[in-house]
Structures are given as C-alpha cells and as structure tokens.
Amino acid sequence: MTTPPISRQSRLHGLYVITPQDAGDTLLEQAAAALTGGARILQYRDKSRDHDRRLAQAQALCRLCRDHQALFIVNDDAALAARVEADGVHIGSDDGDIATARALVGPERIIGVSCYNRLELARRAEAAGADYVAFGALFPSGTKPGAVHAPLSLIREARQSLAVPITAIGGITQDNADRVIQAGAHMLAVIQGVFSAPDIRAAAADLSARF
C-alpha cells in the first residue's frame, strides 16, 4: 500500500522564519542558511511595489523551499502565492478576508491569519477556514516596534480553545524561545532572531532544536 503524502497542514510545526525586508541581493543565501539550519516554514515578506522583483524572488524562494522540504508561505499577497504555487499565504487585518484568499489559492493551500492579541479574532479566523493563527508581538520587536503586546497567557488560552496550530511572533530569541514553546506555540515565527545573527544557520539550528 502506498503511504499517503503528508499534508501541508500537518507540517505546521517548528521554526517559521520570515525574510527580512533589507536582505537585498543576499536574500537567497540567507534563506538557504536558515533552511539548512532547520527552519521548516519560510515566509516571503516584501512590502515593496516592485512586482517583477517580488515575482522573481518568490519563484526562487519557492524552489529553495522545495529543495529543503520546507513550506513556502507568501505574506499578504494571495495572488502571488497562487502564481508561484506556494504552499500558502499569510494575511493580516488589512489584507482582505479569508474567503477572498481561499478563492485565489484554492482549497489545498495554507492560509495563516494574524490575530495580534485577540483570541476572539482567532476563533473567527478558525471558523472561517484559517489553517493556522498567529499571535504577537510577545516581546519587544525591532521589526514592528509599535506592535500590540500579546502575553504568553494568551498562547496558553489559545492552545486550550483552538484546534488549529498556533504561531507566536515578535521578539523571539534563544533567550525566550523555550518559554513560548512551553506556553503552547506550535511554531516560532522569527525574523531578527535568525537573520540578524552572526551565523544564520547556527541560530536557526539552535531554535529548531527547541522542538
């Protein structure tokens, strides 16, 4: 009997890296180092309006993730996620609703939703078909210094009341990662804690080993 393929949703666990906006020409090199270190999910986040560059980078990152058997998620742009055949899309409060994203990416791809510090928003996202939810910022974040604060107690409460996997984001480092996992997070979403490290691969390997 042939073993069925592992679903994308069942792979939502472990280190979830988000590409830095300022990576420039080293984006692929940095992403490869994080994936080699053990990141299981990579999100492409680029807020620029350079559509040609974003398409080319997304295609290259998608291939890279396939090579490393990691999930590839596109931030905010469901149309781009569908075009490059990414594994999914991540949307926030200003990026349209889940139904619109689902119509673009199809039934099999992952949709993740930012829920900030609001458990009720996560419950509504789950009911609307989200495949995972994200809470944060848990700690002060250099990427989003003005982000709302989500306490670790919210992760514990969400773990008890939600069926979908939970991502924690915001200021997660080697110093606080264990506390976040112990609170119940299935995934640690990290930007600076990996990509600002002197050794990206080693930083990713350290955080991945916490799982």
C-alpha distance (Angstrom), angle and dihedral (degrees) to the residues before:
residue distance angle dihedral
M1 . . .
T2 3.80 . .
T3 3.79 114.6 .
P4 3.81 109.7 -121.4
P5 3.81 115.8 -117.9
I6 3.79 117.5 -96.6
S7 3.80 108.6 -102.9
R8 3.77 121.1 -118.7
Q9 3.81 90.5 -121.2
S10 3.81 93.3 55.7
R11 3.81 89.0 56.5
L12 3.81 93.2 61.6
H13 3.78 95.5 113.2
G14 3.78 136.1 99.2
L15 3.78 134.9 22.3
Y16 3.81 113.7 1.5
V17 3.80 111.6 -168.9
I18 3.80 124.2 -164.0
T19 3.78 118.6 -154.7
P20 3.81 116.8 -114.4
Q21 3.79 118.4 -115.9
D22 3.81 92.6 -132.1
A23 3.82 98.8 51.9
G24 3.81 93.4 110.9
D25 3.79 115.9 171.6
T26 3.82 91.7 -8.5
L27 3.81 94.2 63.4
L28 3.80 96.2 107.4
E29 3.79 92.8 42.5
Q30 3.79 91.6 51.5
A31 3.80 92.7 45.1
A32 3.81 91.2 49.8
A33 3.80 90.6 52.1
A34 3.81 91.9 51.7
L35 3.80 92.3 47.8
T36 3.80 92.0 46.7
G37 3.79 87.2 52.2
G38 3.79 90.9 57.2
A39 3.81 109.7 -88.6
R40 3.81 107.0 156.8
I41 3.82 98.3 -167.6
L42 3.80 128.4 36.2
Q43 3.79 123.9 -168.2
Y44 3.79 121.0 -160.2
R45 3.80 108.2 -142.2
D46 3.79 118.4 -178.9
K47 3.80 121.3 148.9
S48 3.80 95.7 -173.3
R49 3.82 125.2 113.9
D50 3.79 94.7 -130.3
H51 3.80 95.4 117.7
D52 3.80 96.6 177.8
R53 3.80 92.9 52.1
R54 3.79 92.5 44.7
L55 3.80 91.0 51.4
A56 3.80 92.9 48.8
Q57 3.80 93.1 46.9
A58 3.78 93.1 46.2
Q59 3.80 91.6 51.1
A60 3.80 91.9 49.1
L61 3.81 93.3 46.6
C62 3.79 91.2 47.9
R63 3.81 90.2 55.2
L64 3.80 90.4 46.7
C65 3.79 91.9 52.5
R66 3.79 90.7 49.3
D67 3.80 89.1 53.6
H68 3.80 89.9 53.1
Q69 3.83 94.9 40.8
A70 3.79 89.5 -120.2
L71 3.80 129.3 137.5
F72 3.80 117.7 -103.7
I73 3.81 117.6 -148.5
V74 3.81 126.9 -177.4
N75 3.79 118.3 -145.1
D76 3.81 118.4 -126.1
D77 3.81 98.3 -24.4
A78 3.81 113.7 94.2
A79 3.80 92.3 171.6
L80 3.81 91.3 56.1
A81 3.81 90.8 45.8
A82 3.80 90.1 54.4
R83 3.80 93.5 44.5
V84 3.81 95.2 54.5
E85 3.82 92.8 37.5
A86 3.78 93.3 -118.5
D87 3.78 119.6 177.2
G88 3.78 90.5 -112.8
V89 3.78 152.5 -41.6
H90 3.80 133.9 -102.5
I91 3.80 118.5 -145.4
G92 3.79 134.7 -170.5
S93 3.76 134.0 -160.6
D94 3.81 93.0 -76.7
D95 3.81 98.2 44.2
G96 3.79 103.0 80.9
D97 3.78 129.9 -94.6
I98 3.78 131.3 -58.9
A99 3.80 94.2 -108.8
T100 3.80 91.6 57.1
A101 3.80 91.9 47.7
R102 3.81 91.1 47.2
A103 3.79 91.5 52.7
L104 3.81 89.1 55.0
V105 3.81 101.1 42.8
G106 3.79 99.6 33.2
P107 3.80 133.4 -129.8
E108 3.79 98.7 -65.2
R109 3.79 101.0 53.8
I110 3.79 125.8 88.6
I111 3.79 123.0 -104.3
G112 3.79 117.2 -165.5
V113 3.79 122.9 -171.8
S114 3.81 132.1 -156.3
C115 3.80 109.2 -130.2
Y116 3.82 98.2 173.2
N117 3.84 106.9 -163.2
R118 3.82 97.4 -26.5
L119 3.79 119.8 106.8
E120 3.81 91.8 -177.3
L121 3.81 89.3 57.6
A122 3.80 88.3 53.4
R123 3.79 91.5 50.2
R124 3.80 90.4 52.3
A125 3.81 91.1 46.8
E126 3.79 91.4 51.7
A127 3.81 91.2 49.1
A128 3.82 89.7 49.7
G129 3.79 92.3 54.7
A130 3.81 106.7 -90.9
D131 3.80 113.4 160.4
Y132 3.80 94.3 -151.3
V133 3.79 138.7 0.0
A134 3.79 131.0 -142.3
F135 3.81 128.7 -146.6
G136 3.78 127.2 -166.6
A137 2.89 174.6 -70.6
L138 3.78 89.2 -53.5
F139 3.80 93.1 170.6
P140 3.81 134.8 14.9
S141 3.79 107.9 -64.6
G142 3.78 127.8 -153.4
T143 3.80 89.9 -161.0
K144 3.81 93.7 56.1
P145 3.81 107.5 15.8
G146 3.79 92.2 172.3
A147 3.81 96.3 50.7
V148 3.79 119.7 130.0
H149 3.80 116.0 -102.0
A150 3.80 120.4 -112.1
P151 3.82 115.5 -167.2
L152 3.78 123.4 -136.4
S153 3.79 87.8 -116.2
L154 3.81 87.8 68.5
I155 3.81 90.1 60.4
R156 3.80 89.8 52.4
E157 3.79 92.4 48.6
A158 3.79 92.3 46.3
R159 3.80 91.8 50.1
Q160 3.80 89.2 56.6
S161 3.80 96.8 46.5
L162 3.82 106.5 33.3
A163 3.79 130.2 69.8
V164 3.82 96.6 -161.5
P165 3.82 123.2 83.5
I166 3.81 117.6 -89.4
T167 3.79 126.5 -134.0
A168 3.79 121.5 -160.9
I169 3.80 119.8 -155.2
G170 3.78 140.6 174.3
G171 3.78 128.4 74.3
I172 3.81 95.4 -8.3
T173 3.81 112.6 165.3
Q174 3.78 140.0 160.3
D175 3.81 87.2 -87.8
N176 3.80 97.3 59.6
A177 3.82 104.7 21.7
D178 3.82 95.1 97.5
R179 3.82 91.6 55.3
V180 3.80 90.7 52.9
I181 3.80 93.7 49.5
Q182 3.80 91.3 46.3
A183 3.81 88.9 52.7
G184 3.81 88.1 60.5
A185 3.80 109.4 -93.3
H186 3.80 114.2 152.8
M187 3.81 92.1 -162.6
L188 3.80 136.4 27.9
A189 3.79 112.0 -145.8
V190 3.80 108.8 -154.3
I191 3.80 136.2 175.1
Q192 3.79 113.0 157.3
G193 3.79 95.1 23.7
V194 3.81 86.9 67.9
F195 3.79 109.3 19.4
S196 3.82 96.3 43.8
A197 3.81 92.2 49.4
P198 3.82 119.0 108.6
D199 3.81 88.2 -122.6
I200 3.81 111.4 32.9
R201 3.78 95.2 -173.4
A202 3.81 92.7 50.7
A203 3.81 92.4 47.1
A204 3.81 90.7 51.0
A205 3.79 91.6 46.5
D206 3.81 91.2 51.3
L207 3.80 93.9 51.4
S208 3.80 93.3 41.6
A209 3.79 90.4 53.9
R210 3.83 90.0 60.2
F211 3.82 88.1 74.6
